Amino acid sequence: MVTKSIVHKEIIVKGRVQGVGFRANAKHVADLMGVQGQVKNLPDGNVWIVAEAELPVMENFLAWCRTGPAGSIVKELEISTNSVQHIKGFAILHS
């Protein structure tokens, strides 16, 4: 039996990513793709995302993060890999 490998990524999205619906769109895309995690605005103007999914799904989600919703200008992603936390659902956190 093959077990599916889940990966855990912490993502900092830099650029013009606040005030453009980035969090709501990230949740919508994550829900459609089956990504589990959380998203919130950071005080420095960036957006923080923690996400868990199978690797091919994660790659698609990261591809979306590099573009973001209409109106956003993503300049950079800082991505780190951490231990899987088995997060359930995808939540928008308010800072």
C-alpha positions in Angstrom: 0.0 0.0 0.0 1.3 3.4 -1.0 0.9 6.2 1.6 0.7 9.7 0.3 3.3 12.0 1.5 2.1 15.3 3.1 4.5 18.3 3.2 4.3 21.3 5.5 5.4 24.7 4.2 5.6 28.1 5.9 5.3 30.8 3.3 5.9 34.5 3.5 4.5 36.4 0.5 6.1 39.7 -0.1 4.9 42.5 -2.3 1.6 44.3 -2.6 -0.4 41.6 -1.0 -2.5 43.3 1.6 -5.7 45.2 0.8 -6.2 43.1 -2.4 -8.1 40.1 -1.1 -5.1 37.9 -0.9 -6.2 36.0 2.3 -9.7 35.4 1.1 -8.5 34.2 -2.3 -5.8 32.0 -0.7 -8.5 30.3 1.4 -10.7 29.8 -1.7 -7.8 28.3 -3.7 -6.7 26.2 -0.8 -10.2 24.9 -0.2 -10.5 24.0 -3.9 -7.2 22.2 -4.0 -7.5 20.5 -0.6 -4.7 22.4 1.1 -4.9 22.6 4.9 -3.5 25.6 6.8 -3.8 29.2 7.8 -3.2 32.6 6.4 -2.8 36.0 8.0 -1.6 39.5 7.4 1.7 40.5 9.0 2.4 44.0 10.5 5.2 44.5 7.9 2.8 44.4 5.0 3.5 40.8 4.0 1.2 37.7 4.2 2.1 34.6 6.2 0.7 31.2 5.1 1.2 27.8 6.7 0.1 25.0 4.4 -0.1 21.2 4.3 -0.8 19.1 1.3 0.5 16.3 -0.9 3.6 17.5 -2.8 1.9 17.9 -6.3 -0.9 19.8 -4.7 1.5 22.0 -2.7 3.5 22.8 -5.9 0.2 24.0 -7.5 -0.6 26.1 -4.5 2.8 27.6 -4.4 2.5 28.4 -8.1 -0.8 30.3 -7.3 1.0 32.1 -4.4 3.6 33.4 -6.8 0.9 35.2 -8.7 -1.9 35.8 -6.2 -5.3 37.4 -6.9 -5.9 40.2 -9.4 -4.6 43.4 -7.9 -1.7 41.8 -6.0 1.9 42.2 -7.0 3.9 39.3 -5.6 7.6 40.1 -5.5 9.0 37.2 -3.5 8.1 34.0 -1.6 10.1 32.9 1.4 9.4 29.2 1.8 10.5 26.9 4.6 9.7 23.3 5.2 8.8 22.1 8.7 7.3 19.0 10.4 3.8 18.1 9.4 1.2 19.2 12.0 -1.9 17.5 10.6 -3.8 20.8 10.3 -7.5 20.4 9.5 -9.2 23.0 7.3 -7.9 26.3 6.1 -8.5 29.4 8.3 -8.0 33.1 7.9 -6.4 34.5 11.0 -6.9 38.1 12.0 -3.8 39.8 13.3 
